[in-house]
Amino acid sequence: MVTAAAQIADEYGMEGVTLAALVAKLGMRSPSLYNHINGQSGLTGDVSDSLSATHSAFLAGVD
């Protein structure tokens, strides 16, 4: 889910990362999504954490 949300962010910016956009991308129903994330703020936090970790890992490999 975080990967799908990051793809949405890549295409539309963080403002495009909405629960509706994620549900549409994943082809699931909204109630199912809430079993995996803690609302919009949880989704945004998860994407932000993932992008930060990826960025840090990349920088750690740069000399």
CORTA-V909929 format. One record per residue. N is the residue number from 1. OMEGA is omega in degrees with one decimal (999 if undefined). NEAR is the number of other C-alpha atoms within 8 Angstrom. D_LAST is the distance of its C-alpha to the last C-alpha in Angstrom with 2 decimals. Layout:
N	OMEGA	NEAR	D_LAST
N	OMEGA	NEAR	D_LAST
This chain:
1	180.0	6	31.77
2	177.8	9	28.53
3	178.4	7	27.11
4	178.3	10	30.24
5	177.5	12	30.00
6	176.4	11	26.39
7	176.4	8	27.69
8	179.1	14	30.46
9	179.2	12	28.12
10	-177.4	8	26.07
11	-172.1	6	29.37
12	-174.5	9	31.36
13	-177.5	9	29.14
14	178.9	9	29.51
15	177.2	7	33.14
16	-180.0	9	33.82
17	178.8	14	32.86
18	177.7	8	36.38
19	179.5	10	38.24
20	179.3	7	40.48
21	-179.9	10	37.63
22	177.5	13	36.11
23	179.9	12	39.56
24	-178.8	8	40.17
25	-177.2	7	36.89
26	-179.2	8	37.46
27	179.7	6	41.20
28	178.6	8	42.26
29	-177.4	7	44.70
30	-178.6	9	43.80
31	179.4	6	45.37
32	-178.4	8	43.26
33	-178.1	10	40.06
34	173.5	9	41.06
35	-174.1	7	41.05
36	-179.4	6	37.28
37	-179.4	8	36.12
38	176.1	9	37.44
39	-177.4	8	38.48
40	-179.4	8	36.63
41	176.5	7	34.78
42	178.4	9	33.66
43	179.7	13	32.49
44	178.1	10	30.54
45	179.2	8	28.97
46	179.0	9	28.05
47	179.6	12	26.40
48	178.4	8	24.53
49	-179.5	8	23.35
50	-179.7	9	22.27
51	177.8	9	20.32
52	179.4	8	18.62
53	178.4	8	17.70
54	179.6	8	16.36
55	179.3	8	14.30
56	179.1	8	12.95
57	178.0	8	12.24
58	-179.0	8	10.37
59	179.2	7	8.19
60	-179.7	7	7.79
61	-178.7	6	6.48
62	177.9	5	3.79
63	999	3	0.00
